[in-house]
């Protein structure tokens, strides 16, 4: 008696409390012959869903020398480097970016699979 490949996938989504993810990926649409076929289908459909929804974004802390004052001003650094004489100063701020760990993981996985 053989166990269908989709069963461990549904068990894992249940164990990791990710049942909503199981509904987004149609693993029962076509029968998968092997685990690799199933994982490839999950990766393709999951990536398609993420790209339609939009990539994750998060605030990344930055420190930059700028002519526009934003957020926190580390004055000690600006005074030490005498940047205030040139109407510039160091600012510490949070920038909303797509360059977050989840997106980097997805990108590196897809790059590895394409080049392997």
Secondary structure as UniProt FT lines:
FT   HELIX           5..15
FT   TURN            16..17
FT   HELIX           19..24
FT   TURN            27..28
FT   HELIX           35..53
FT   STRAND          58..66
FT   HELIX           75..80
FT   TURN            81..82
FT   HELIX           84..86
FT   STRAND          89..97
FT   HELIX           101..115
//
